[in-house]
Amino acid sequence: MRRRHGFTLIELLVVIAIIAILAAILFPVFSRAREQARKSACLTHARQIGQALMMYVQDWDESFPYQLDWCACSPNAIVERCSPNFTVQGKIYPYVKNAAVFDCPSADACPITGDDPARNIAHGGCGGWTWPREFLGKSVDNGLH
């Protein structure tokens, strides 16, 4: 008598069905874990922005950064509303030194896509503000825009 090696079709289908059932159970778990990690990243970014604000306040005689109502723009500037140094995010950027802090991984609603190398700025995001060029390609969407 010869012994056969291998699996029958029924055995293979049972194994595939078990794998499919396990995958259906585990994919939502992985999705929730990934979203929790994104939430943690957003919370960490908000904490870093808060610490940068407090460092700014200590350095600037207990006054918070503010957005000027007027902008030092050239008369023919259409996209550039003002220098990033006149915006709150531009003022605290030296304390953060990481443009990714202003990006929340869970949402990409306000990408910064405009580039102006001559003025060393980027523009875009919600409201079309100007940003330091390090922000180019980021999405400023953590509620601080």
Residue frames relative to the residue before (quaternion, step in Angstrom):
aa qw qx qy qz dx dy dz
M 1.0000 0.0000 0.0000 0.0000 0.00 0.00 0.00
R 0.2822 -0.7651 0.5647 0.1268 3.44 -0.97 1.01
R 0.3009 -0.7599 0.5520 0.1651 3.54 -0.90 0.94
R 0.2926 -0.7711 0.5429 0.1583 3.57 -0.82 0.97
H 0.2303 -0.7518 0.6044 0.1279 3.54 -1.10 0.83
G 0.5857 0.5694 -0.4335 0.3806 3.57 -1.08 0.71
F 0.4844 -0.6497 0.5117 0.2853 3.51 -1.38 0.01
T 0.4306 -0.6587 0.5403 0.2978 3.52 -1.18 0.50
L 0.6742 -0.4954 0.3634 0.4099 3.53 -1.28 0.31
I 0.6355 0.5313 -0.3306 0.4523 3.59 0.96 -0.79
E 0.6528 0.5125 -0.3194 0.4575 3.58 0.91 -0.85
L 0.6541 0.5083 -0.3116 0.4655 3.59 0.95 -0.84
L 0.6609 0.5018 -0.3095 0.4643 3.59 0.94 -0.84
V 0.6321 0.5218 -0.3382 0.4624 3.60 1.01 -0.74
V 0.6540 0.5036 -0.3136 0.4694 3.60 0.94 -0.85
I 0.6514 0.5034 -0.3119 0.4744 3.61 0.94 -0.85
A 0.6483 0.5097 -0.3233 0.4641 3.62 0.96 -0.77
I 0.6461 0.5089 -0.3248 0.4670 3.59 0.97 -0.79
I 0.6447 0.5105 -0.3167 0.4727 3.60 0.96 -0.82
A 0.6532 0.5126 -0.3166 0.4586 3.59 0.96 -0.83
I 0.6495 0.5066 -0.3193 0.4686 3.59 0.98 -0.79
L 0.6555 0.5021 -0.3128 0.4694 3.60 0.94 -0.83
A 0.6453 0.5137 -0.3213 0.4652 3.59 0.99 -0.80
A 0.6492 0.5149 -0.3199 0.4595 3.60 0.97 -0.81
I 0.6586 0.4891 -0.3096 0.4808 3.57 1.10 -0.61
L 0.7518 0.4465 -0.2248 0.4300 3.59 0.88 -0.94
F 0.5811 0.6140 -0.3896 0.3654 3.65 1.00 -0.62
P 0.6684 0.4710 -0.3343 0.4687 3.67 0.83 -0.73
V 0.6091 0.5463 -0.3541 0.4528 3.58 1.08 -0.68
F 0.6668 0.4896 -0.2976 0.4765 3.58 0.93 -0.89
S 0.6322 0.5355 -0.3292 0.4529 3.58 1.03 -0.77
R 0.6624 0.4883 -0.3066 0.4784 3.59 0.95 -0.83
A 0.6445 0.5163 -0.3279 0.4589 3.58 0.98 -0.79
R 0.6434 0.5119 -0.3244 0.4678 3.60 1.01 -0.77
E 0.6625 0.4921 -0.3133 0.4699 3.60 0.95 -0.79
Q 0.6159 0.5292 -0.3455 0.4704 3.59 1.06 -0.67
A 0.6383 0.5121 -0.3268 0.4727 3.60 1.01 -0.76
R 0.6438 0.5111 -0.3223 0.4695 3.60 1.01 -0.75
K 0.6343 0.5196 -0.3287 0.4687 3.58 1.01 -0.77
S 0.6401 0.5206 -0.3214 0.4648 3.57 1.00 -0.82
A 0.6349 0.5215 -0.3288 0.4657 3.58 1.03 -0.79
C 0.6491 0.5077 -0.3194 0.4679 3.61 0.94 -0.82
L 0.6574 0.5062 -0.3103 0.4641 3.58 0.95 -0.85
T 0.6417 0.5152 -0.3160 0.4722 3.57 1.00 -0.79
H 0.6420 0.5177 -0.3218 0.4651 3.58 1.01 -0.82
A 0.6503 0.5106 -0.3199 0.4627 3.58 0.95 -0.84
R 0.6303 0.5250 -0.3275 0.4688 3.59 1.04 -0.75
Q 0.6591 0.5037 -0.3101 0.4643 3.60 0.97 -0.83
I 0.6323 0.5119 -0.3303 0.4786 3.58 1.04 -0.74
G 0.6392 0.5239 -0.3188 0.4640 3.58 1.01 -0.78
Q 0.6545 0.4930 -0.3133 0.4800 3.57 0.98 -0.80
A 0.6328 0.5199 -0.3348 0.4661 3.60 1.02 -0.75
L 0.6276 0.5247 -0.3347 0.4677 3.59 1.02 -0.76
M 0.6704 0.4924 -0.3101 0.4604 3.58 0.91 -0.84
M 0.6309 0.5093 -0.3400 0.4764 3.62 1.03 -0.67
Y 0.6198 0.5313 -0.3378 0.4685 3.58 1.04 -0.79
V 0.6578 0.5194 -0.3076 0.4504 3.57 0.89 -0.96
Q 0.6612 0.4988 -0.3160 0.4629 3.59 0.95 -0.79
D 0.6993 0.4737 -0.2729 0.4606 3.59 0.99 -0.80
W 0.7678 0.3550 -0.1746 0.5040 3.60 1.08 -0.68
D 0.6485 -0.5921 0.3216 0.3542 3.55 0.83 1.07
E 0.6857 -0.5387 0.2707 0.4078 3.55 0.82 1.13
S 0.5647 0.5552 -0.4326 0.4309 3.60 0.97 0.75
F 0.4440 -0.6996 0.5029 0.2460 3.53 -1.03 0.88
P 0.5404 -0.5873 0.4647 0.3835 3.59 -1.15 0.44
Y 0.1034 -0.7975 0.5928 0.0440 3.55 -1.07 0.67
Q 0.4577 -0.6488 0.5395 0.2803 3.52 -1.28 0.50
L 0.3598 -0.7349 0.5309 0.2205 3.56 -0.72 1.03
D 0.4806 -0.6658 0.4885 0.2950 3.56 -1.08 0.72
W 0.7284 0.3188 -0.2094 0.5691 3.57 1.15 -0.54
C 0.2380 -0.7798 0.5662 0.1211 3.54 -1.14 0.53
A 0.4146 -0.6906 0.5355 0.2537 3.55 -1.10 0.73
C 0.2331 0.7877 -0.5257 0.2209 3.55 0.46 1.25
S 0.5178 -0.5997 0.4973 0.3535 3.50 -1.20 0.47
P 0.6084 -0.5962 0.3669 0.3739 3.63 -1.03 0.63
N 0.7252 0.4244 -0.2680 0.4713 3.61 1.02 -0.58
A 0.4604 0.6724 -0.4606 0.3517 3.61 1.23 0.14
I 0.1846 -0.7915 0.5758 0.0889 3.56 -0.70 1.07
V 0.7592 0.3759 -0.2034 0.4909 3.59 0.78 -1.02
E 0.6824 0.4785 -0.2908 0.4699 3.56 0.97 -0.82
R 0.2207 -0.7855 0.5654 0.1210 3.56 -0.46 1.20
C 0.7580 -0.2167 0.1343 0.6004 3.54 1.07 -0.67
S 0.6618 -0.4900 0.3837 0.4180 3.52 -1.30 0.25
P 0.5387 -0.6238 0.4363 0.3611 3.63 -0.99 0.64
N 0.5803 0.5893 -0.3814 0.4129 3.58 1.18 -0.36
F 0.6635 0.4874 -0.3046 0.4790 3.60 1.23 -0.30
T 0.6233 0.5224 -0.3486 0.4659 3.60 1.25 -0.05
V 0.6383 -0.5329 0.3876 0.3980 3.55 -1.23 0.47
Q 0.6805 0.4882 -0.3056 0.4529 3.59 0.87 -0.91
G 0.6414 0.5120 -0.3255 0.4696 3.60 1.09 -0.60
K 0.6555 0.5200 -0.3112 0.4506 3.56 1.08 -0.71
I 0.7458 0.3714 -0.2380 0.4992 3.60 0.98 -0.71
Y 0.4430 0.7163 -0.4503 0.2965 3.62 1.22 -0.16
P 0.6402 0.5200 -0.3639 0.4329 3.68 0.87 -0.67
Y 0.6631 0.4917 -0.3072 0.4735 3.59 1.16 -0.49
V 0.6878 0.4509 -0.2694 0.5011 3.59 1.17 -0.55
K 0.0267 -0.8572 0.5069 0.0873 3.56 0.95 -1.04
N 0.6910 0.3640 -0.2946 0.5506 3.55 1.08 0.74
A 0.3347 -0.7749 0.5031 0.1857 3.56 -0.40 1.22
A 0.5845 0.6029 -0.3727 0.3949 3.60 1.13 -0.55
V 0.5244 0.6362 -0.4162 0.3835 3.61 1.19 -0.35
F 0.6964 0.4640 -0.2752 0.4732 3.60 1.07 -0.65
D 0.6303 0.5311 -0.3213 0.4664 3.59 1.29 0.05
C 0.1891 -0.7559 0.6174 0.1076 3.55 -0.91 0.96
P 0.4175 -0.7511 0.4452 0.2518 3.62 -0.55 1.07
S 0.6139 0.5887 -0.3578 0.3854 3.62 1.11 -0.43
A 0.8042 0.1487 -0.0647 0.5718 3.59 1.10 -0.52
D 0.1125 -0.7805 0.6126 0.0537 3.54 -1.06 0.77
A 0.1445 0.8536 -0.4837 0.1283 3.52 0.74 1.11
C 0.8116 0.2337 -0.0850 0.5286 3.60 1.04 -0.68
P 0.0096 -0.8365 0.5479 0.0023 3.61 0.39 1.14
I 0.3281 -0.7038 0.5962 0.2038 3.54 -1.18 0.69
T 0.0140 0.8591 -0.5054 0.0793 3.55 -0.19 1.30
G 0.6337 0.5551 -0.3403 0.4177 3.61 1.14 -0.43
D 0.1052 -0.8006 0.5891 0.0309 3.56 -0.91 0.90
D 0.0030 -0.7729 0.6343 -0.0170 3.56 -0.98 0.89
P 0.1712 -0.8361 0.5117 0.0989 3.60 0.20 1.26
A 0.5856 0.5938 -0.3804 0.3996 3.61 1.09 -0.59
R 0.7585 0.3251 -0.1814 0.5348 3.59 1.02 -0.78
N 0.3872 -0.7452 0.4522 0.3004 3.59 1.34 -0.04
I 0.5573 0.5727 -0.4114 0.4383 3.56 0.93 0.94
A 0.2297 -0.6897 0.6566 0.2012 3.50 -1.43 0.19
H 0.1048 -0.7991 0.5877 0.0707 3.57 -1.12 0.48
G 0.4567 0.6460 -0.5225 0.3180 3.51 -1.21 0.56
G 0.4982 0.6180 -0.5100 0.3314 3.51 -1.25 -0.44
C 0.6750 -0.4476 0.3612 0.4621 3.57 -1.24 -0.10
G 0.7843 0.2609 -0.2200 0.5182 3.56 -0.66 1.07
G 0.3893 -0.7647 0.4486 0.2500 3.59 1.24 -0.17
W 0.2428 0.7958 -0.5226 0.1861 3.59 1.06 0.61
T 0.4361 -0.6390 0.5470 0.3198 3.53 -1.31 0.16
W 0.1321 -0.7875 0.6018 0.0125 3.52 -1.14 0.81
P 0.5875 -0.5056 0.4557 0.4376 3.58 -1.22 0.18
R 0.6189 -0.5954 0.3590 0.3655 3.62 -1.04 0.68
E 0.5432 0.6211 -0.4022 0.3967 3.62 1.16 -0.37
F 0.6337 0.5485 -0.3209 0.4410 3.59 1.23 -0.41
L 0.4422 0.7125 -0.4548 0.3000 3.61 1.23 -0.24
G 0.7987 0.2516 -0.2177 0.5014 3.57 -0.83 1.04
K 0.5973 0.5466 -0.3716 0.4543 3.59 1.23 -0.14
S 0.3089 -0.7050 0.5960 0.2288 3.55 -1.31 0.22
V 0.1922 -0.7809 0.5876 0.0897 3.53 -0.58 1.15
D 0.2748 0.8006 -0.4634 0.2621 3.51 0.10 1.29
N 0.4630 0.6876 -0.4542 0.3264 3.58 1.03 0.64
G 0.6670 -0.5177 0.2967 0.4461 3.57 1.18 0.48
L 0.6277 0.5410 -0.3429 0.4424 3.60 1.23 0.03
H 0.5443 0.6190 -0.4071 0.3935 3.62 1.13 0.41
